[in-house]
Amino acid sequence: WTGKISDSACGAKHEEAAENEGVMPDRECTQACVRGGSKYVLVVDGKVLQIGNQDNKDLATHAGHAVKMTGELKGSAITVSKVEMQ
């Protein structure tokens, strides 16, 4: 899948957090929301896909970035095996 790593609170849009805290880049917003308890997600063409293995270290490394993600779709969640920058 090719998309952007975001968080479950914001999904495809980081506007709500930006309104509360001033304009914040996607990466910083995603990191802040995950610290606050949100889960990492992958946004592909506006569709939000859940990520099963939240402990994958590449998720934090590439938070807010456009990536190519390799893994297996189980139900509605991707189990990530590889994340590469686009």
C-alpha positions in Angstrom: 0.0 0.0 0.0 1.1 3.5 -0.7 -0.2 6.2 1.7 0.6 8.3 4.7 1.1 7.2 8.3 -1.4 9.1 10.5 -3.2 8.4 13.8 -6.7 7.1 14.6 -7.8 10.4 16.1 -7.1 12.5 13.0 -7.2 10.0 10.2 -6.8 11.8 6.9 -7.2 15.3 8.4 -5.1 16.9 11.1 -7.3 20.1 11.2 -8.9 19.6 14.6 -5.6 19.3 16.5 -4.3 22.2 14.5 -7.2 24.4 15.6 -6.5 23.5 19.3 -2.8 24.0 19.2 -2.0 26.2 16.3 -0.8 24.9 13.0 1.2 21.7 13.5 2.9 19.6 10.8 1.4 16.2 10.1 4.4 14.4 11.6 4.2 16.3 14.9 0.4 16.0 15.1 0.6 12.2 14.6 3.3 11.9 17.2 1.3 14.0 19.7 -1.9 12.1 19.1 -0.2 8.7 19.5 1.4 9.9 22.7 -2.1 10.8 23.8 -3.4 7.3 23.2 -4.3 7.2 19.5 -3.2 4.3 17.3 -1.1 4.5 14.1 -3.2 4.1 10.8 -2.4 4.2 7.1 -4.3 6.7 5.0 -4.6 5.5 1.4 -6.5 7.7 -1.1 -8.6 9.1 1.8 -9.4 5.7 3.3 -8.1 4.9 6.8 -6.6 1.5 7.3 -6.0 0.2 10.8 -2.5 -1.2 11.7 -2.5 -4.4 13.7 1.1 -4.4 15.0 1.4 -1.0 16.6 4.8 -1.9 18.1 6.5 -1.9 14.7 9.4 0.6 15.2 9.1 1.9 11.6 5.7 3.4 12.4 7.2 5.9 14.9 10.1 6.5 12.5 7.8 7.4 9.6 4.9 9.0 11.5 3.3 11.7 9.2 5.4 10.6 6.2 4.3 9.4 2.8 5.3 5.7 2.7 5.1 2.4 0.9 3.9 -0.2 3.4 4.3 -4.0 2.9 2.3 -6.4 5.0 -0.7 -8.7 5.2 -4.3 -7.5 5.5 -6.1 -9.5 8.1 -9.8 -8.5 8.4 -9.6 -4.7 8.4 -6.1 -4.3 9.8 -2.7 -4.5 8.2 0.0 -6.5 9.9 3.1 -4.5 8.8 6.3 -6.2 7.7 8.1 -3.3 6.0 7.8 0.5 5.7 9.7 2.6 3.2 9.8 6.3 2.5 8.2 7.4 -0.8 
